[in-house]
Amino acid sequence: MKSPQKLQQKLVGLLKHVPTLKLSPLTTAPWSELELKEAAWVVQDYVNGRKDVIETDDPLREWLDEVRFYLADLKSRQ
């Protein structure tokens, strides 16, 4: 299972290649579960708004899948 810090670091790295997607504030402090959910919501909105007809190996989609898996696993442990 990935940690929220690794998911955060991965997203920060991905955002360097997507200048049109802005998340603020992007801090170096570990995000809370709520902040991670909010970041995922913004990324999901961005991904849904793209006009790609064919889903390719999009790193942002992969990141969203990882976040969903992490949050589902976290919920099942509570």
ABEGO torsion letter per residue (X at the ends): XBBAAAAAAAAAAAAAABAABBBOBBBABBBBAAAAAAAAAAAAAAAAABABABBBBBAAAAAAAAAAAAAAAAAAAX
